[in-house]
């Protein structure tokens, strides 16, 4: 597969006019991320410390990420787990890349933004979860390649999912 140059993509904040496209991309990628309604997505974008989209030619949405810092009124079981463990963290609630744009640098661009913004906010780690069941092994390998380490597991959605809780330190490259 030929790699698409990064210059073809731009990162920008998720705007109100993009909500429909972000919602569609999110819901097309279940079960790797939870499905949302438009009001749920709008609330997450409003609550997020970072809500970024990646657009390609003709401003076509190819990916997005939502990041939460500590102290948010977010009822996510995974977010609450990280909040009990750490004080200064950014939680990557969801990152989605269109299947047609995977392995083109879009995910890496988003993670570079996530890490830079976390450092700017004086966070010491970035946290996320990846599905173990249903399995998402490609995502685990990708995250490990970025320096994330597994630090726990938990069942979610009344036991329908099992997730690997991961963290990457921004101070030393270690997860602790």
C-alpha positions in Angstrom: 0.0 0.0 0.0 1.4 3.4 -1.0 1.8 5.9 1.9 -0.1 9.1 1.5 2.1 12.2 2.3 1.2 14.0 5.5 0.9 17.3 3.7 -2.4 16.1 2.3 -3.9 16.2 5.8 -4.6 19.0 8.3 -5.5 18.8 12.0 -8.2 21.2 13.2 -10.6 21.5 16.0 -13.9 19.7 15.6 -16.4 22.3 14.5 -20.1 22.3 15.0 -20.5 21.7 11.2 -18.4 18.5 11.5 -20.5 16.8 14.2 -22.6 14.8 11.7 -19.4 13.5 9.9 -17.7 12.7 13.2 -20.7 10.9 14.5 -20.9 8.8 11.4 -17.2 7.9 11.5 -17.5 7.1 15.2 -20.6 4.8 14.8 -19.1 3.1 11.7 -16.2 2.0 13.9 -18.1 0.1 16.6 -17.3 -2.1 18.6 -13.8 -0.6 18.7 -15.4 2.6 20.1 -18.8 2.9 21.6 -21.7 4.1 19.5 -23.0 7.6 20.3 -26.0 9.7 19.7 -25.6 13.2 18.4 -26.4 14.8 21.8 -23.8 12.5 23.5 -21.1 13.4 21.0 -21.9 17.1 21.3 -21.6 16.8 25.1 -18.2 15.0 24.8 -16.8 17.6 22.4 -18.0 20.3 24.8 -16.4 18.6 27.8 -13.2 17.6 26.1 -9.8 19.3 26.7 -9.0 18.4 23.1 -11.4 17.6 20.2 -9.4 17.4 16.9 -10.3 16.3 13.5 -8.1 15.4 10.6 -9.3 16.4 7.2 -8.0 15.5 3.8 -8.7 16.8 0.3 -11.9 18.9 0.0 -12.1 19.0 3.8 -13.2 15.4 4.0 -13.0 14.0 7.5 -10.5 11.1 7.8 -10.1 10.9 11.6 -10.7 12.5 15.0 -9.7 12.3 18.6 -11.3 13.3 21.9 -9.2 13.9 25.1 -10.3 14.5 28.7 -8.2 15.8 31.5 -8.8 15.1 35.2 -11.8 16.4 37.1 -14.4 16.1 34.3 -18.0 15.0 35.1 -17.5 12.1 32.7 -19.3 8.9 33.7 -17.0 6.6 31.6 -16.0 3.5 33.6 -12.5 3.6 32.0 -12.0 7.4 32.6 -13.0 6.9 36.2 -10.4 4.0 36.6 -7.6 6.3 35.3 -8.8 9.1 37.5 -8.5 6.9 40.6 -5.0 6.0 39.6 -3.5 9.3 38.5 -3.6 13.0 39.1 -2.0 14.6 36.0 -3.2 12.7 33.0 -5.0 13.1 29.7 -7.4 10.3 28.8 -7.8 9.6 25.1 -11.5 8.8 25.2 -11.6 7.9 21.5 -9.5 8.1 18.4 -10.9 6.9 15.1 -9.3 6.8 11.7 -11.3 6.0 8.6 -10.5 2.5 7.3 -9.5 3.9 3.9 -6.9 6.2 5.6 -5.3 3.8 8.1 -1.5 3.3 7.7 -1.3 6.7 6.1 0.0 8.6 9.1 -3.4 10.0 10.3 -3.3 8.2 13.6 0.3 9.2 14.2 -0.6 12.8 13.5 -3.4 12.7 16.0 -1.2 11.1 18.7 1.5 13.7 18.1 -1.1 16.4 18.8 -2.4 14.5 21.9 1.1 14.2 23.3 2.0 17.9 22.6 -1.2 19.2 24.1 -0.8 16.9 27.2 2.7 18.3 27.7 1.5 21.9 27.2 -1.2 21.2 29.9 1.6 19.8 32.2 0.2 16.3 32.2 2.6 13.5 32.9 0.9 10.7 31.0 -1.6 9.9 28.4 -4.0 7.0 29.1 -6.4 5.0 26.9 -8.0 1.6 26.6 -8.0 -1.0 23.8 -10.5 -3.8 23.5 -9.3 -7.3 24.4 -12.7 -8.7 23.7 -13.9 -8.2 21.1 -10.2 -8.3 20.1 -8.4 -5.3 18.5 -4.8 -6.7 18.3 -3.7 -4.1 15.7 -4.6 -1.3 18.0 -2.6 -2.9 20.9 0.5 -3.2 18.6 0.1 0.4 17.4 -0.2 1.7 21.0 2.8 -0.3 22.2 4.8 1.1 19.3 4.0 4.6 20.6 5.3 3.7 24.0 2.0 2.7 25.8 2.1 -0.1 28.3 -0.7 -2.2 29.7 -1.3 -1.3 33.3 -4.6 -3.1 34.0 -7.7 -4.8 32.6 -11.4 -4.4 33.3 -14.8 -5.6 32.0 -17.2 -3.0 30.6 -20.7 -2.9 29.2 -22.0 -5.4 31.7 -19.2 -7.9 30.8 -19.7 -7.6 27.0 -16.3 -6.1 26.6 -12.9 -6.6 28.2 -10.4 -3.8 27.8 -6.7 -3.3 28.3 -6.0 -0.1 30.2 -2.8 1.5 28.8 -0.6 4.5 29.7 2.4 6.3 28.3 4.5 8.5 30.5 5.4 11.8 28.9 8.4 12.2 31.3 10.4 9.1 30.8 8.7 7.0 28.1 7.6 4.6 30.8 3.9 4.0 31.8 4.3 4.6 35.5 
